[in-house]
Amino acid sequence: MNGRPTVAVIGAGAWGTALACALAAVADVKLWSHTPLPAGTRHTPRLPDITLPPNVELVSDLPAIADCVLMVVPTQALREVSARLARVLAPAVPIVSCCKGLEHGTSLMPLEVLTRTMPGHPLAVLGGPNFAIEVARGLPAAATLAAGQRIFAQELAENLSTPAFRLYASTDPLGVQLAGAAKNVYAIGAGVCIGAGMGENARAALLTRALAELGRLVEALGGQSKTVYGMAGMGDLVLTCTGIGSRNYSLGMALGSGESLDSILAARTTVAEGVLTAPTLAELGPRYDVETPIIDAIARLLRGQVTAQDVRKELFGRPQRLE
């Protein structure tokens, strides 16, 4: 990307709005909203207190021209929206997935979906420990941008980095995507620990063992184990499993305190990806012959098959082994 590029951000939710605000420091931004917003508005519903920078243009038509596109829609909507975008977007424009989770029903990761819906476009994925509101306000933050080709990943990370939003290049898009999916599930478990009164020690133990479990899964699927200890792995896991601003963590707290999943979801307008991702992710362990006891337990908890105390007894009753 030469000069001042044009970046299209597809999805005006909290994270899409935040990325649009951040990237306005280095690019002209088109922010696409699925629901058309009133003409002249400089605010989006998910971050109403944030005023969009002057060079962020809210659009209701999917853009045909851009130097780079960020897909920031829920994972379960990615296939439909990206297929529509493919029909109008100029060829060979780089596409960056900012979705976290696995497609329900297929177990496909976001880049696998995009490979099918947007063939011919270079693909990358963004992951890392970031709450949208802080990025939108310009507070310092960092993330990982991964692509299969090192030079492409490095150039894109350099072009999209801003003085307040630093991107680290990676050649492990699989590991970054898997970490982004799993951390939402682990965050539900961490919230359950606190909501059920199990304490900080229990949460710390869960986070530590979750990191080990995630490492096994990433390696089994062909990713790089070092990704687990970077921004997209440990960084995102720590933030999502400890910050009250995490949708999945707060859902877990409510679940641990005794609320039913149905009542929690009925009271929310935001998406907690971990609820849909947990059963899909639980299918990967048996498929790749990897033990994933934490993911499995959280999936069964969400299905109402076990209680929080059942999970505690089960995990603490597992055979002892060397760490």
Stockholm file with secondary structure:
# STOCKHOLM 1.0

chainA/1-323         MNGRPTVAVIGAGAWGTALACALAAVADVKLWSHTPLPAGTRHTPRLPDITLPPNVELVSDLPAIADCVLMVVPTQALREVSARLARVLAPAVPIVSCCKGLEHGTSLMPLEVLTRTMPGHPLAVLGGPNFAIEVARGLPAAATLAAGQRIFAQELAENLSTPAFRLYASTDPLGVQLAGAAKNVYAIGAGVCIGAGMGENARAALLTRALAELGRLVEALGGQSKTVYGMAGMGDLVLTCTGIGSRNYSLGMALGSGESLDSILAARTTVAEGVLTAPTLAELGPRYDVETPIIDAIARLLRGQVTAQDVRKELFGRPQRLE
#=GR chainA/1-323 SS CCSSCEEEEECCSHHHHHHHHHHTTTSEEEEECSSCCCTTCCCBTTBTTCCCCTTEEEESSCCSCCSEEEECSCGGGHHHHHHHHHTTSCTTCCEEECCCSCCTTTCCCHHHHHHHHSTTSCEEEEECSCCHHHHHTTCCEEEEEECSSHHHHHHHHHHHCCSSEEEEEESCHHHHHHHHHHHHHHHHHHHHHHHTTCCHHHHHHHHHHHHHHHHHHHHHTTCCGGGGGSIIIIIHHHHHHHCTTCHHHHHHHHHHTTCCHHHHHHTCCSCCHHHHHHHHHHTHHHHHTCCCHHHHHHHHHHTTSSCHHHHHHHHHTSCCCCC
#=GC SS_cons         CCSSCEEEEECCSHHHHHHHHHHTTTSEEEEECSSCCCTTCCCBTTBTTCCCCTTEEEESSCCSCCSEEEECSCGGGHHHHHHHHHTTSCTTCCEEECCCSCCTTTCCCHHHHHHHHSTTSCEEEEECSCCHHHHHTTCCEEEEEECSSHHHHHHHHHHHCCSSEEEEEESCHHHHHHHHHHHHHHHHHHHHHHHTTCCHHHHHHHHHHHHHHHHHHHHHTTCCGGGGGSIIIIIHHHHHHHCTTCHHHHHHHHHHTTCCHHHHHHTCCSCCHHHHHHHHHHTHHHHHTCCCHHHHHHHHHHTTSSCHHHHHHHHHTSCCCCC
//
